[in-house]
């Protein structure tokens, strides 16, 4: 049986090969977890999404090259884009995804895709010895959201210039049974509100190009800091990515654009 497969750049900036590449595998039904993990390792993108029809939507799971991820923004956006652009779902219908993080939704809004995700505010955290050295920049404040550290850097320039030590970071995170760490700062560009970078060495992703799920934490942080709930965000990875972020109660709405780069069938 032919299995449709796509590689999609999500949260693109408008330039070719920007945003975060994700694999999207459209399955007819459930498959073995080991097979999904093996294919994700083969595809070797930050995440590969696996989805199949369920109820009024799709069951959706995400795998990095090394492990299953509990919440992924860019691969969800890529999945919704593939469903609409390839005619699997009418563009007038919202995409509904049943995941380990609950029901997630996606809708087309004025030519952009908007994701409806859970808010994940970070709890304040005491200083962690060795974290500044691992991130390659000084830390103004530190929080923790689940398995991730979220650090505020001194400036947008500090975020851009940070030179992480990925081996040290991986060791530090593994010792605390954590997966990744992000850094953020207020933007020095009037075109956006804040910048960020995100690192996931434990998941096999030294630097993630654009991390939708991290903005479920960055959004609430900047909502408190800036006193508003709608932001334009830039992830300052080498590829770069643009997101709109809107915080409403216990939900965060992430907006962005996507482009299909590869489409075909799994052999």
C-alpha positions, -999 to +999 in steps of 0.1 A: +000+000+000+014+034-010+018+058+020+019+095+011+049+114+025+058+151+025+086+173+037+073+207+047+090+238+059+069+253+087+070+289+101+089+301+071+101+337+067+094+341+030+129+331+020+136+297+004+146+270+028+137+289+060+116+277+089+117+242+103+115+212+081+092+184+092+083+150+077+046+143+074+035+107+070-002+100+062-010+065+074-042+045+067-043+034+104-022+026+135+013+012+130+040-001+154+058+026+174+092+010+166+084+015+128+076+052+134+108+058+154+128+040+128+114+061+100+119+093+120+156+083+124+158+076+087+142+110+077+164+127+103+145+159+106+138+176+140+104+159+139+084+136+117+046+136+121+025+104+118-012+108+114-042+087+105-080+093+105-097+091+139-132+102+147-138+137+133-100+143+128-067+126+130-046+108+155-012+126+155+022+116+170+056+132+166+090+116+167+125+131+167+154+110+155+158+096+190+124+097+209+088+105+208+079+142+215+048+151+236+040+184+218+054+198+186+042+230+169+060+230+136+052+194+126+015+200+135+015+231+113+032+210+086+006+183+090-023+207+086-007+223+056-002+189+039-039+179+046-052+211+030-028+216+002-030+180-010-068+178-008-071+154+021-091+180+040-113+208+027-098+242+033-130+254+049-127+228+076-105+231+107-080+203+112-085+184+145-056+164+159-059+139+188-025+138+206-008+130+238-012+167+247-050+166+241-070+179+212-051+204+191-068+224+163-056+242+132-075+267+110-067+288+080-068+325+089-062+350+061-038+328+043-019+317+074-023+286+095-032+292+132-027+264+157-047+262+190-023+248+216-022+246+254-004+273+274+026+261+292+039+288+315+073+283+331+076+282+369+105+303+383+136+282+389+168+287+409+201+292+392+215+259+377+252+255+379+268+251+345+237+261+325+250+295+314+282+278+301+261+252+283+239+278+267+268+300+259+253+332+273+245+348+306+210+343+321+189+372+335+161+349+347+153+312+345+121+291+344+112+255+339+082+242+319+080+204+322+111+189+307+125+222+294+145+251+308+135+286+295+161+313+301+159+350+296+191+364+281+204+399+285+195+411+250+185+400+215+221+403+204+231+379+233+205+354+220+219+356+184+255+354+196+251+325+221+274+297+214+261+266+231+282+237+243+259+209+232+278+181+250+277+199+283+240+208+278+231+172+270+249+160+301+233+187+323+198+180+310+201+142+312+212+145+349+179+163+355+158+140+332+151+169+309+150+173+271+158+208+261+164+245+268+154+277+252+167+313+255+147+345+247+150+383+249+131+413+240+136+422+203+158+450+191+139+451+159+106+470+159+092+445+134+088+419+162+084+417+200+108+390+211+135+366+198+144+332+208+165+301+201+159+265+213+181+235+218+171+199+222+203+178+223+187+150+243+162+145+215+189+145+189+182+181+179+212+203+188+194+235+176+158+234+165+153+258+136+118+270+148+100+256+179+063+262+180+058+243+214+084+265+231+063+296+223+035+280+245+060+291+272+076+322+257+042+336+250+029+336+286+063+349+298+062+380+275+025+385+282+034+392+318+065+412+309+051+434+282+015+435+293-001+425+261-012+392+246-005+393+209+031+391+196+052+387+165+082+364+173+114+356+155+134+324+162+170+334+155+183+300+143+205+298+112+174+291+091+152+315+110+115+315+115+085+338+121+055+331+143+026+351+155+017+343+191-016+351+208-023+342+245-059+337+256-065+321+290-051+286+290-045+285+252-018+299+230-025+305+193+005+301+170+003+314+135+027+308+106+031+298+070+044+266+054+058+254+021+059+218+008+095+210-004+092+172-011+062+150-018+059+114-028+053+079-014+071+057+010+085+027-008 
